[in-house]
């Protein structure tokens, strides 16, 4: 089973570094083949919404940079893990750059999910999705919006199972390990 | 923006996807933003949220304002548009914009959600017809309030956010005929029969 982790840190974020290490270790123990990608160190242009990946080169972004690799990794993974500093209740621009460039994994055609219109899947493989946000202090309203965003992404990408967690900046390795383990367990990645 | 111009507001338009790419562009963006009294952010919905380059612009604006001892008073009005018929898809993006305003010390004066933006397809609203009459009325109201330095009425947000036609009908049309436009574009590019390609398929 393959897992890909998109690290959406803006800089050397020690809390996100600890989270990443915990997840990599937990996935390794559970027998997953994992790969972590530092999005900020990749050459990924922002998606311009040209829809070329749907109507010019189906399934492949027309921009020839590392964004193509991002979509490929997302398409081939069984588990997608996203890490981000919570930014205005949502994702950092770094993580969002990777997610925006993942839309070639969808088709332009429409389908209904719970009565709502969404795009159809291009691939048969459905991923599990885990998103972890880091913020300075507890904030119930932000947590709700962040969770809603992850829930919406899971619908959009037709995820097999999904979950999200918020970790307070400066948390210790033990606490982080318990939270990541609980999240991975909740979506059936570890037992 | 034309409505604001009609009311005597001097306005300028910048594109975050162009300006966030280079250091020179980012400086131009910050100067343009800081020179304004009213900010109107209009964006499409990408993957249930705001496009990455607009988030990047927001991060830069936030950092810039926080670095200044007494940043100037500014107002923010936002419009988010998605291709799906349901304007509700934009709700999370609006909440994120609102938080950006709060964290940046910018006065939030309102936000509206537009669904089925593809029905406008980049045309001038005047040429689209009756389908966008509520949208145009809402924009007129919002522009009047922004120009008059009074709160944007909830009615403006509601009118802009109102679906172009009954949602049941819009959803039916999207489900049944939504693929026709994509197929037509693909045909022009000679890839109609490759639309379902899976270039990254693996076992």
Interface residues (C-beta under 8 A of the other chain):
Chain A: X10 X45 X46 X47 X48 X49 X51 X54 X55 X56 X57 X58 X59 X60 X71 X72 X75 X76 X87 X88 X89 X90 X91 X92 X93 X94 X96 X97 X99 X100 X102 X103 X105 X107 X108 X109 X110 X111 X112 X116 X117 X118 X122 X123 X125 X142 X145 X148 X149 X152 X153 X156
Chain B: X17 X20 X21 X44 X46 X47 X48 X49 X50 X51 X52 X53 X55 X56 X58 X59 X62 X84 X85 X86 X89 X92 X95 X96 X97 X99 X100 X103 X171 X174 X175 X178 X179 X182 X185 X186 X189 X191 X194 X195 X196 X197 X198 X199 X200 X201 X202
